[in-house]
Amino acid sequence: MRFRVKKDLLYILLFWGPAFIFIWPIIKTIIGRHEGDLTIGVIIAQIIMALLGAFFVWVWFGTKYEVRNQRFFYSFGPFKESIDIHDIRRVDAVRGAMVGPSLSMQRVELTFRKDKQPIQISPADRVAFAQALKDKNRRIQLSSDLEVEKSTNS
């Protein structure tokens, strides 16, 4: 089961702003509006900037969450991971800007049984996501926030 990624306005600005800034000089060159000489240094700088801009676009469109069989898969641009659902101990509804595979301040934090750092992700429907994990592993504890959200959504 795939889960849509929640994307906040703040993250739209944080990802699309730099992407545009990095890609704009190469667009100007392509359409012939570049000012000054096109030296090898300028061309290399533009290629590097275009690659950085492409990275931001890749992360934006390449962030995905999926629960399949007994595993949770996520990707964040080029970064991909698969987690055994039985390793998840707790699911909490949180807000924050911690670095992770998330494009929103409204997040779900997954805490694990083993020596693994918690991760924060941003499924659009946090309750349905938490329930999908709980359906695969009844031992997962859900935070009271997710239970409250569940009762108000019902």
N, C-alpha and C positions, 0 to 999 in steps of 0.2 A: 504494500500500500504506500503510495507516494503522498507526501504532504507538501502543500504549497508553502513557500517561504514568505514570512512577513517582512515587508520592506518599509522603513520609516523615511520621512522627509529628510531627516538629518543624514541618513545613510545615502539617500539619493544625491545630496549635495557633496558628501564626502567621497563618493565613488565617481559620479559623473563630472564634478568640477575638475579634479585632476585629470581624468580621462580626456576631457575636452582641451584642457590647457596643454597636455602633452601631445595630443594629436593635431591641434590647430596649426602649428608651424609647418608640418609636412603637407597639410591640406593647402596652405597658402603657396607652398612651393609647387605643388601639382597644378594648381590653377593659374600659376604664373604671377602671383602677387608677392613673391619673396623680395625683400629689400636687401640689397647688397650682393656681394659675390657669393657664388655657391662653391665654396672650397670643400675639400675632402673632410675637413674638421666639422664644417657646418652640416654636411650630409651625414656624417657619423653621429653627430649630436641629435639630428632629427630622427635618425633610425632608432637610436636609444630611447628618445622621448616617445616615439610611436610604439615601441615595444612596451614601455611602461604604461602608456595609455591603454594598449591592448590588454595588459594584465588586469587593469581595473575593470574593463568590460568583461573579461573572462570570469573574474570573480563574481561580478554582478549576475551574469546569466548562468554561471556554472555552479551556483549554490543550490544544492538539492538534498532532500531528506527522504529516506525510504526505509520502511520496515518490511523485510521479506524473510520468510521462514523464521529462524530464530536469531536473526541478525538485524542490526540497525546500520544502514549505510548512509554516509554523508559525504558530500563533496563541497569544496569551497574553492572554486576555480581549479587550479592544478592539484590541490591538496585533497586526497581522498582517504577515507578510513572506513573500516568495517568493525563493528563492535558486537560481541556476543551479548544478546539481551539478558542472559542469565548472570552476566557480570555487573549489570546495573542494579544498584542497591536502592536508590532514591531518585525521585523526580520532583523538582521544586520549581514553582513559578517565581521568577526573579525579574528585576529591572536593573539594567546597568550597561556599561560600555566596555566591559572586559573584552580583550581581543579573543576572537574565536570565530567559528563558522556561522556567523549570525549577521543579519542586516537590519536589526531592529533593537530597540531598547527593551521591548517586552520579550522576555526569553524564558526558556526552560533550561534548568541546570540539571545535568545528569551526573550523579555521584556513583562511583563504582565500588565494588567489594574489594578489589585488589589494589595494589600500589599504582594507581593510575589517577592522574589529575582530572578533576571534574571538567566537563565541557559545557558551554552554553550555546544553545542554538535558538532559532526563532521561527518555529512553525506558526503559520497563520492561525491555526486552530490548536491552541496548546492543550486543551482538554481532550480532544479527539486523539492527539498524538500520545499523550500520557496514557489514555485508555488502551490504545493499540499496543503499547509496551506492556501494560498490566495484563492484557489478554494473553500475551505470550509468556509472561512470568508473573504469577500471582504474588510472589514475594516482594515485588517492587513496592516501596512505600511512596504514596503520593502526598505532597504537601497539602495542608489544609486549604491553601489558596486555590489549588486545582479542584479540590472537592467543593469549595464555595462556588467557583466558577461553573462547575458542572451542575450544581443544584439550581443556579440562576439561569443557566442555558436550557434546562429541561422544561 
